[in-house]
């Protein structure tokens, strides 16, 4: 190492042991804070719901529909706030049930 060369340390934040500064919150933590605030306003537990539909082409976005509320749910639980995760399966797509009169 040359003289006067700066050594830059890479600091890693572990989400379960150390809270990041507010400007660097993980998106799920930001949503968890909003959901908790709303649940407290209505004096209820936080409900996170997501699911799947059998219709249409399958793609990676289908997984996101279920995983996004799950990740937010886990962030809420880490804050020791009461929460429920609801997974649903929506099979009521009109394309799957055509009108019999047509």
FIGU-203750 format. One record per residue (C-alpha): residue in one letter; residue number from 1; x negated, y, z. Coordinates in steps of 0.1 Angstrom, whole numbers, always signed. Layout:
<recs>
@resn=a&resi=NUM&x=X&y=Y&z=Z
...
</recs>
This chain:
<recs>
@resn=x&resi=1&x=+0&y=+0&z=+0
@resn=x&resi=2&x=-13&y=+34&z=-9
@resn=x&resi=3&x=-17&y=+62&z=+16
@resn=x&resi=4&x=+13&y=+85&z=+19
@resn=x&resi=5&x=+36&y=+59&z=+3
@resn=x&resi=6&x=+70&y=+58&z=+20
@resn=x&resi=7&x=+84&y=+25&z=+32
@resn=x&resi=8&x=+122&y=+24&z=+27
@resn=x&resi=9&x=+141&y=+0&z=+48
@resn=x&resi=10&x=+173&y=-15&z=+35
@resn=x&resi=11&x=+199&y=-13&z=+62
@resn=x&resi=12&x=+227&y=-39&z=+60
@resn=x&resi=13&x=+260&y=-35&z=+78
@resn=x&resi=14&x=+277&y=-66&z=+90
@resn=x&resi=15&x=+315&y=-59&z=+90
@resn=x&resi=16&x=+322&y=-80&z=+121
@resn=x&resi=17&x=+295&y=-66&z=+143
@resn=x&resi=18&x=+290&y=-31&z=+133
@resn=x&resi=19&x=+315&y=-5&z=+120
@resn=x&resi=20&x=+303&y=+14&z=+89
@resn=x&resi=21&x=+306&y=+52&z=+87
@resn=x&resi=22&x=+341&y=+63&z=+76
@resn=x&resi=23&x=+328&y=+73&z=+42
@resn=x&resi=24&x=+317&y=+37&z=+35
@resn=x&resi=25&x=+347&y=+16&z=+47
@resn=x&resi=26&x=+355&y=-15&z=+28
@resn=x&resi=27&x=+387&y=-10&z=+8
@resn=x&resi=28&x=+405&y=-37&z=+30
@resn=x&resi=29&x=+396&y=-18&z=+62
@resn=x&resi=30&x=+410&y=+14&z=+47
@resn=x&resi=31&x=+442&y=-3&z=+39
@resn=x&resi=32&x=+443&y=-21&z=+73
@resn=x&resi=33&x=+441&y=+13&z=+90
@resn=x&resi=34&x=+470&y=+26&z=+69
@resn=x&resi=35&x=+491&y=-5&z=+76
@resn=x&resi=36&x=+484&y=-3&z=+113
@resn=x&resi=37&x=+493&y=+33&z=+115
@resn=x&resi=38&x=+526&y=+26&z=+97
@resn=x&resi=39&x=+534&y=-4&z=+119
@resn=x&resi=40&x=+528&y=+16&z=+150
@resn=x&resi=41&x=+551&y=+43&z=+137
@resn=x&resi=42&x=+579&y=+17&z=+133
@resn=x&resi=43&x=+569&y=-2&z=+165
@resn=x&resi=44&x=+564&y=-35&z=+148
@resn=x&resi=45&x=+537&y=-60&z=+137
@resn=x&resi=46&x=+519&y=-56&z=+104
@resn=x&resi=47&x=+533&y=-77&z=+76
@resn=x&resi=48&x=+511&y=-85&z=+46
@resn=x&resi=49&x=+528&y=-103&z=+17
@resn=x&resi=50&x=+515&y=-116&z=-16
@resn=x&resi=51&x=+522&y=-144&z=-38
@resn=x&resi=52&x=+523&y=-161&z=-72
@resn=x&resi=53&x=+547&y=-166&z=-101
@resn=x&resi=54&x=+547&y=-196&z=-124
@resn=x&resi=55&x=+556&y=-176&z=-155
@resn=x&resi=56&x=+531&y=-161&z=-179
@resn=x&resi=57&x=+495&y=-168&z=-187
@resn=x&resi=58&x=+472&y=-177&z=-158
@resn=x&resi=59&x=+442&y=-154&z=-153
@resn=x&resi=60&x=+419&y=-142&z=-125
@resn=x&resi=61&x=+444&y=-113&z=-117
@resn=x&resi=62&x=+469&y=-139&z=-104
@resn=x&resi=63&x=+444&y=-148&z=-77
@resn=x&resi=64&x=+441&y=-112&z=-67
@resn=x&resi=65&x=+478&y=-109&z=-61
@resn=x&resi=66&x=+476&y=-134&z=-33
@resn=x&resi=67&x=+441&y=-126&z=-20
@resn=x&resi=68&x=+444&y=-88&z=-16
@resn=x&resi=69&x=+470&y=-90&z=+11
@resn=x&resi=70&x=+451&y=-119&z=+28
@resn=x&resi=71&x=+419&y=-98&z=+30
@resn=x&resi=72&x=+439&y=-69&z=+45
@resn=x&resi=73&x=+456&y=-93&z=+69
@resn=x&resi=74&x=+422&y=-105&z=+81
@resn=x&resi=75&x=+410&y=-69&z=+85
@resn=x&resi=76&x=+441&y=-61&z=+107
@resn=x&resi=77&x=+435&y=-93&z=+128
@resn=x&resi=78&x=+399&y=-82&z=+134
@resn=x&resi=79&x=+413&y=-51&z=+150
@resn=x&resi=80&x=+434&y=-73&z=+173
@resn=x&resi=81&x=+466&y=-59&z=+160
@resn=x&resi=82&x=+496&y=-82&z=+156
@resn=x&resi=83&x=+501&y=-92&z=+120
@resn=x&resi=84&x=+518&y=-117&z=+98
@resn=x&resi=85&x=+507&y=-130&z=+64
@resn=x&resi=86&x=+536&y=-140&z=+41
@resn=x&resi=87&x=+528&y=-160&z=+9
@resn=x&resi=88&x=+556&y=-163&z=-15
@resn=x&resi=89&x=+562&y=-181&z=-48
@resn=x&resi=90&x=+584&y=-161&z=-72
@resn=x&resi=91&x=+602&y=-185&z=-96
@resn=x&resi=92&x=+630&y=-161&z=-104
@resn=x&resi=93&x=+615&y=-147&z=-136
@resn=x&resi=94&x=+644&y=-140&z=-161
@resn=x&resi=95&x=+622&y=-155&z=-189
@resn=x&resi=96&x=+623&y=-188&z=-170
@resn=x&resi=97&x=+661&y=-187&z=-168
@resn=x&resi=98&x=+676&y=-175&z=-201
@resn=x&resi=99&x=+712&y=-164&z=-202
@resn=x&resi=100&x=+734&y=-194&z=-211
@resn=x&resi=101&x=+758&y=-171&z=-231
@resn=x&resi=102&x=+731&y=-161&z=-256
</recs>
